[in-house]
Amino acid sequence: MNPPSTWIPRVWGRQIAKAVMLAPIMAYRYTFSALVGGHCRHLPTCSDYAREAIDLNGAWKGGWLTLARLCRCNPLGSHGHDPVPDSRTERHPFAPWRYGRWRIGA
C-alpha cells in the first residue's frame, strides 16, 4: 500500500482531471442541449456516455472512448444501444486510441 503522502496527490490529480473533462460536457448539457433538445442516435446519449465513460474509466481512457463515440455518432454512423465498456483493466500506453471502438458495429 502506498504511503498517504504519495497517495493523496495522485487521487486529487485524478479527481481534478475528471472534473476538467466533465466541465465542458455539463456546460453543453445545460446550455446548448437544453435549448436545441436532446436528439442522439444512441442510447445513452453522447453526453451521458461521455460522463459515464469518464466516471468509470478515468479521464484518459474515458476521453478516448468519448472521442470514438462522437466519431460514430453521425448520420452515416451507428445507432441504437451502445453501453460504455469497462476498460479499466486494458493497458495501451503507446496506443491510447485502442481504448475506443472506432468502427460501426464493433
N, C-alpha and C positions, 0 to 999 in steps of 0.2 A: 504494500500500500504506500502511496506517495505521502511524503510529509505535508502537512497543511500549508506550509509556506509556498510550495510549488503547485499544489492542487487548486487553491483558491483563485489565483490569477488565470489559470487555464480555464476554469469554469466560467469566470467572469468574461473572459475573451470569447468563449463560445456563445454566451448569452448576448453579448454586445453584437457579435456577428449576425446572430439570428435576428436581433432587433433591427439592425441596419437593413437586412434583406426583407424583413416583413413590413417595414415602414412604407415603401412605395406601393406595396400590394394593398395595404389597408387604406392608403390615400386614394388609390384607384377605386376600391370597393365603395368608399363612402362619398366620392365626388362624381367622377365620370360615369361609373357603372350605375349609380343611383339615378342619374339624370337620363341616361340612354335606355336603361333596362338591361337585365341580365339575359343575354342571348348567347349561349355557348352550345357547341355541337356535342359536348361531352358531359358526362355526369360522373363526378362532381365538376363544377365549373372550373375554369382555368385558375381563377383567383383562389378558390377553395383548394384546388390541387396544389398550388404553389405553397399556400400556408401549411397544408398538411405535410407536404414533402419536406419543407424546411424544418418543421417541428419534429418529424420522425427521423429524418436522416441527417440533420445538421445543415448549416448554411452552405457549405461547399457542394456536397452531393445533392442537396435539395435544389440548389441553384441550377445545377446541370440537368436535373430531372425536369425542372420548370422550363428551362430553355428548350429542351427536347419536346415537351408538351406543347409549348407555344408554336413550335415549328410544325407540329402535326395538326394544329387547330387552324385550318384554313378551308375555304370552300372545296378544294380538291383533296383535303386530308381525311383523316379518320373521323369517326363519330361513335357515339354510344357510351357504354360504361367503361371507364378507364381508371381503375383504382391505383393508388400510389404504391409502388413496390417498396419493400423493405430492403434497402441496400446497405444496411449498417455493417454487414459482415464482408462486403465486397471491398477489395483494395486494388485501385488502379492509379498509383501515384504518378505515373508518367503518361497516362492516357485518361484524363478525367472525363472526357466525352463518352467513355464507355458506360458511365452510370445511366445515361438517358437511353430511352427507346426511341430511335430516330425514324424507323420505318413504319409505314402503315401496316397494322395487323401484327406487329412484332410484340 
